Structures are given as C-alpha cells and as structure tokens.
Amino acid sequence: MQTNFLPELLADPDTALAEKILRKCVHCGFCTATCPTFLELGDELDSPRGRIWLIKEMLETGRPADTETVTHLDRCLTCLSCMTTCPSGVDYMHLVDHARAHVAKTHTRAPLDRAYRRLLAAVIPNPTLFRLALIGATLARPFARLMPKAFSALFALAPKSVPRPSWVDAPQTIAATGEKRLRVALLNGCAQTVLDTAINEATVRLLARLGVEVVVAEGMGCCGALEHHMGETDAAHARAAKNIAAWTREIDGAGLDAIVVNTSGCGTTVKDYGHMFRNDPAHAADAARVSGLARDVSEVLATLEIEAALVPGPRPRVAYHSACSMQHGQKITTLPMELLAKAGFETVSIPESHVCCGSAGTYNILQPELAGRLRDRKLAAIASVSPDVIAAGNIGCMTQIGSGTTTPIVHTVELLDWATGGPVPEGLEAFTETKKVLA
C-alpha cells in the first residue's frame, strides 16, 4: 500500500512502525474471508482491509480520529484471525494497537461511553472491586430491566454466584511433589481470580503433581491487556511494569524456567511485553526477558510426562474451543487437544473454529449485540458435535460461551488435573455417576 505520511510524524517510532506495517498490505482481501465482523455485517469497513484503510487515512496526516473511524475500530474484536490468513505478513495487531492509542489521545467519546470505559478499566483489573461489582450485579439481576441499557451486558454475563477468594491468590511458593523438575511463576490474572477460582487451583495442583515448583510472585497483578486494547497505553504499561519488576526479582533470585499463563488473552499480552517496552530504556531489557520466558500452560505441560501421572476413570467427549488469542495470537493450535488426547479424552474439533466467540476482553460488554450474534454462531457449531463438555484455555471465552449453554465448560487444565488424580470439574459430577451406573 502506498502511504504519504508527513515527515515530522515519522519521527515518532510508533508511527514509523505503523507506516511500515501499512506498506505491507496489498489489499488482496484474503482477510475478509475469516474476519468475524465482516462475516456478520458484510461491511468492507468492518473488515481488516477496510480498517487498515481508515487507519492509514487517520495516521498519515496525524488528524484526530473521527466518529466513523472510531466506530469501525471499536467493532474490531482484535481476534487476529486476519494475521493467520494474511499472505503478506501484515502485523495488524500492532497496527490496531497504535491506532487505538491515537483514538484515545485525539477523540472525545460521548460522556456515557467514556464513563463506562473508565469504570470497566478501574473495576475489572482490581479483584476486590470486581468481586463486589459481580455480587452487586447478581443481587440486582431481578431489577435489570430498570437499569440503563448500557449495563444489560454486565447483568447477562454475571455469574449466578461469586466464589470466595482462593488460597492460590496470595504470594507464595508451592512446592513440587517429588523431584523438582522446573521452577515457574504463575500469572494468577485479575478477572479469572474472581470468576473461576478452580482454574488457578487446578493449574497449581497439576504442575506440582508433575514436579513443578510454582511461585506466585509478590507484586504481580493484572497484565494490562484490558487498558492496552482500549488504547490507554500509559495505564497498561504501568500495570505491565509491576509484573515485569515482580518476575525479574524471581528471575534474578532463585531463577525461573518459565512464566506460566493459563489465560490465553493475558498470555498474548505478556509475550508482547518486549515489544511494548522496546523504546523504554528503563524496562526494555527486563521486559524482553519476561516475554522470552512467558509460556501458555499447555506449552509447559507438553514438556512434562503427563502420561505417567494418569489415573483410570471415565473420560467425557470434549469439544475443544481454541481461543483467538491462543490460535492466532500465540499460534498454539493443536497442542491443547493433543494433551487431552494423551490423557484419554475423546476430543472433537468445532466447525468454524477460527471464528471468534465474541468475548474478546470487554468486547461482549461494549458491543453486546454483535458479540451475542457471534456467541450464538459458536454455540450452534458446538452443538453440531454433541460434546459432553467444552474445554477452553481462556476465561473470557468460557464466560461468553457458558452464558448461552447448559453444556459444562471448563478450562483444559481442569480436565488434565482430574485425569491425573484431581477433583471432578464442576458440572461433570453427573457424568461420572452415570458412567459408574453403566459400568
């Protein structure tokens, strides 16, 4: 693509990078075939190709973002399916990140929209505030019709009950069972520690059982993804810097073999810390080290002898949902299914597995109508393979999909923990009892 950036704008390294990315796009249109919003809306400006054109028009003159550009950028899920499809290697992820930062700096949103986004950015990354908000939403659900329409998505996604804080949340070191093979740090996350405490608990049990010492580092918190995708760069970097400092202390102390992330959306961001801080002399080196050690939990489990720890028992039919941040962001495609198969589970692929479920961080809150359409599309695809349980590696997807189905949905590590001696995941108790009767 030809660009005409004002020379003075290219002095900014982020803008210079955006210009290089734009030049790679040849507008071939391959990306439109896999873009969820284009598949649903059929609008060229709601495709990656259309958004790239809007971004170019905005950035090459340095003008403030207009309402049309903001509308179509807001509708982008950042699922990154376009990057998997693109034959030219266009780095859409970093291009749209820069575009959203420009929007945040130059565009004034409507008062309610602005307040709503600030509320989400303040509450969700803070487990205490988020827990209180969910408890309030659960109690207020009977009165949801009387609330402003903007809050309807929050009530729809709020769980029926909010679990108590987990013992895993506190800074600590969990010893390996038997001979220690690895020492890793675990990112507990923010929303996940409130929505589903079973995930981190299963992760710690499973890793310890396989000979891994797990550290919950002092000072570690939200990865910064939520604010990063809203274009709030300073706030996102502040959160990321705290994690980098916390993990660097562990690296320089007793050492780390990996930084384990069991929420793929967070994992994509942590693996990108090196890029985020590339122009920051105070953090660049440590950020690069952290990114280099970041691993999805499935990547670590693949290096361990999980087969040796298996226990006999019933295994349900599993439909594995590959989160966009897993398959497109981190390029981890078949590994979780391979681990489940090794553990004795019958695994089935979901049709249209490349199409986003509509979760996408806060997308299902900020764009509930379109997110709902994508969720229903995903649910229809899942129903076509008739699973006993749905497995995923991202809490956002689990919440989104779980809001529209009675089929149990659990994290992949919960199934692997169960297969190696851990408790039965919630929702599968009836399955195990039925199997015992039939036996």
N, C-alpha and C positions, 0 to 999 in steps of 0.2 A: 504494500500500500504506500502510495506517495504521501508524504507529510510536508507541512510548511510551518514548522514551529518558529516562533520569534526567537532569535539567537539568545536574547537575555534570559529566556525561560529555560534554555538548555543548561544554564549554569547550575540549576538545581539537579542533584544527582538522581532523584526520584523521577523527575520529569524527563531527564535524559534517558533513563531506563525505559520509561513508558514509550518514548519515541522509537526506541529500538524494537520494542515488542510490537508496536503498531506496524512498523515496516515489514514485519514477518508475515502479516496477514495478507493473503492473496484473494480473499473474499470468495473462496471456492464454494462455500455453503455446506460442506460436509457436516459442520457442527449443527446445522439446523435439524438434521435427522435424529439427533439424540438429545436436543435441548428440551427439558420438560415443559418450560413455559411456552415455547414455540409449538410443541405438540398439542398443548391445551388451547392456546389462544390463536395460533396461526398468524400472528403479527410479526412482521420482519423486525420491528424494533424490539420485540421480546425474544429475539434470538441472539446468540453471541455475536454474529456478524453485524446485526443492527446496532447492538450496544457498543461494539467496537467503533462503529462509525460515529455514534453520538459522543463517545469519549474523545475521539480524535478531534471532532469539531469543538469540543469544550476546552481541551487541554492545549491545543496548538496556538490558541490566542490568549490563553490564560483567563478567559472570561468567567464570571460567576456561573455556576450551574443553574440552568433554567428548569422550570417545572416539568417539561416533557422529559428531559434527560434524567431527572431525579426519579420520576415515575417508573421509567423502564429499568433503571439501575436498582430501584427498590424491589422490583419484581424478580430480579435475578436471585436464584437460590444459592449461588456460588457452589453448585454441586460439582463443578469441574468436569462434567461429562464431555464438554466440548474439548477439553485438553486431551482426553483419551482418544477422541475421534480425529483431532486436527492433524493433517499430514505435514503441516509446515512448522509444527512445534511452537505455536503461539502461546506465550506464557500468560494466559488470560487471568490466572489467579492474582498475580502481582499487578497486572494492569488494572483490574477492577478494584483491588485494594487501594491503589493510588487514586483512582477516580473517586472512590467513596471518601477518602480523606479530603480531596478537593471539594466535594459536595459539603462535607461537614464544616469546612472553613468558609465557604462562599455563599451557601444557600440558607435562607431563613425559612424553616418549616413553619407550618401552621401551629399556633400555640398548643393545641391539644396533642398533636403528633409529637411536638418537641418535648412536652412534659411526659408523655407516655414512654418515649425512648429513654429519657433521663431516669424515669422510675425503674424501668427494666434493668438499665445499666447499674443502678445503685443497689437493687434488691437481689437479683439472681446470683451475682458472684459472691454475695455475702450469705453463707449458710444460715446464720441466725435470723436475718431479716427474711430470707426466702422461706424458711420454715414457718415463721409467723404469718407471712403472706399466704402460704398454702393452707394453713389452719384456718385463717380468716376466710379464704375463698371456699373452703369446704363447708364452713358454718353458714356462709352467706348464699350457698348454691340455691336454696329454695326461693331466694329473692332475686335471682339473676336477671329475670325479665325486667325488673325495675331499675337495673343498673345501666349506665351508658353502654351503647353498642360496642364501643372500643374494648370493653372489658369482657365481652362474651367469650372470646377465645380462651382467656385465662380460666374462667369457670369450667369450660368444656375439658380443659387439659388437667385441671387439678385432680389429684388422686382422691379416692373415697376416704382414705385415712393417710396420715403422715407418720412414717416410722420415727421412733426415737433416735437420737444421735447414737452412732456406733462407737464401740471401743476402738475401732481402727482409725478414727478421726484424729486422735491425739498423737503428737510427735513421739516416736518410739522406734525401737528396733525389735523385730520379730525374728527369733532365731530359726535357723533351718532345722528340719527334722533329720537326724542322722548326719552324714558327712556333708559339709557345706561345699557347694559347687559354684555358687555365684553370690555376689552381694549387689542388690539393686535398690534403687529408690522408687517409691510408688507415688504417682500423682493421684491424690485422692479425688481431685476435682472439687467443684462447688455445687452445682445443681444435683449432681449424682449422689453426693453425700446426704442430700435431703430426700430426693425422690425414691431412691432404692439403695438402702444400706447393704443389702445382700451381695451386691456386685463386688465391692471392695473386700468384704469379708471372705467371699469365695475365692477371690484372687489371692489374698494373703494365705489362706489355708492351702490352696493348690500349690502355690510357689514353695511354701515352707515344706510341704509334703515331698516335693521333688528336689529338695536340697538347696533352696534359695533363701538367703537371709534378706529380709525386706526392711527397708528403712523408710519411715515416714518423717521426712526432714522438718526440723524446726524452721518456721518462717515461710513454708511452702503454702500456696493458695491457688486461687483462680489463675488459669493460664493466660487470660486476657483476650480470648477469642471473641467473646461477645462484643466488647467495645471495639476490637480490631475490625470486625466486619461491619460495624456502624460507622467506620471512618474516624473514630475517636482515638487517634494514634497515640497521643500523649498518655491517656489513661491506660490504654492497652499495654504500652511499653513500661509503664510504672509497675503494673502487675507482673509482667514478664520478668522485669529486672529483679523483683523479690524472689522469684523462683530460681532465677539464674544464680543469685547470691546464695540461696539455701542449698542448692545442689552442688555448687562449686565448693562450699565448705566440706561437703561429704566427699567430693572427688579428691580434694587436697588432704583430707583426713585419712579415714580408713580405706578410701577408694570405692569406686563404683564400676561394676561391669556393664550396667545399663540403667537407664531411667525408664521405668515401665509405665505406660499409659494404657488404661483399659477403656477409655472413651475416645473413639477414633477422631471425633471433631477436635478434641484437645490435642491429640497426637499430631495431627496435621499442623497445628499451630506451633507446638513445641519443636517439632522438626524444622520449622521455619524460623526459629529464633535467630539463627546465624544470619539469615538474610535480613530480618527485621532490624538487627543491630549492626549491620555491616558498615554503616557510616558513623558509628558511635565509638570513638576510641576507648571510652571508659568500660564498655561492655562487650566489644566485638569479639575478643579472644575467648572470654568465658562463654559467651552465647554460642559461639561455634563449637566449643567443647560439649556443651549441653545438647545442642542439636545432634551432634555426632553420636551421642550415647542414647538418644531417645529411641525407644522401640515400642511398637504395639505389643500388648501382652502375648498375642499369638506368635510373634516373631521370637520371643524369648522361649515360650513353651516348645516351639519347634526344635530348639537346641537341646531339650531335656528328654529323658527316657520315660515318657508318659505311659507307654505300654506296660512297663514293669510295675506300675502302681495301680493298674486296673483291678477292679473287683467285679465278680459276677453279679448280674442283675438285669432287670428288664431295661430295654432301651427304646425310647419312642422314635417315631418318624419325625425328622426335623427338617423344616424349611428354613434354610439359612438366608437371611436378608443381609446383603452386603451394603453397608452404609456408603454413601457417596464419598465421604471423607476417607473411607478405607480403600475403596477400589479405585477412585480417581485421584484423591489427594495423596494417598500414600502408596498407591499401586500394589496393594495387597489384595489379591483376588481370590485364589483358591485355597490359601493356607488354612483359614479357619475351618472350612469344610473338610480338609484333609485331616486336621486334628480330631474333629468329631468322628470321622470315619475310623480313624485309628482306635478311638475309644469305643467303637462298636455301635455307634449310632447310624441308623439309615438316614442318609442326607439326600435331600432333593433340591434342585435349583428352582428358583422362582422365575417365571416368564417375565420378560422386560426387566431383568434385574438391574439394568443400567439406569432405569428411570427413578428419580428421586421420590421418596415417600411424602415429601412436603414438610418435613421437620425443619432442617437447615437452621439450627440455632434458634433464633427468635422469629424465624420466618412464619411459623404456624401461629404466632401471636400477632405479628404485624400485618400479615397477608392471609388471614384465616380462610377466606373464600377459595382462593386458588390452592392453598395448602390442603383444604378439605377435598377438593377435586382430585388432587394427586394422591392423597391418602386412600380415597375410595378406589382409585385405579390400582393402587398397590394391593389393597385388600382383596380385590377381585382376582388378581394374579395369584395371590397366596392361596385363596380358596380353591383355585383350579388344581392344586396339587395335594389337597386334603391332608395337611400335616397334623400330627398330634401336638406339636409345639413349634413355635417360631423362635429362632435364635438370631441374635444380632450383637454387634460389638460397639453400640453407641446408644447412650441413654436417651438422647433426643429422638432417635428412630423408635426406640422401644415405647416411649411415651406416646408418640404420634400414632403408631400402628395400633398400640394397645387401646387407644381411645375409641377404636371402632370395631373391635372384635372380641369374642369370648374365648378364642383360642389362646392358651397361655403364651406369653412372650417373655423370654429370659435371656440373660447375657450368655454368650458362648462359654465363659469361664464357669458359670454356674452348672452347666451340664458336665463339663470336664471335671469339676470338683466332685460332683455327685458320682461320676463314673469311677473316681479314684478313692471313694470312701466318705465323701462329704454328705451333707443332708440333701434330701429330696428338694428340688427347687419349688417355690410356691406355685401352686396351680397344677402340679403333676402328681400330687398325693393320690388322687382318684385313679390315675393311670396305673400306678404301682399296685394299688389294691386290686384293681381289675385283673391285672396280669397274674397276681397271686391266686385269685379265684380260678382263673382259667387253667393255671398250672395244676 
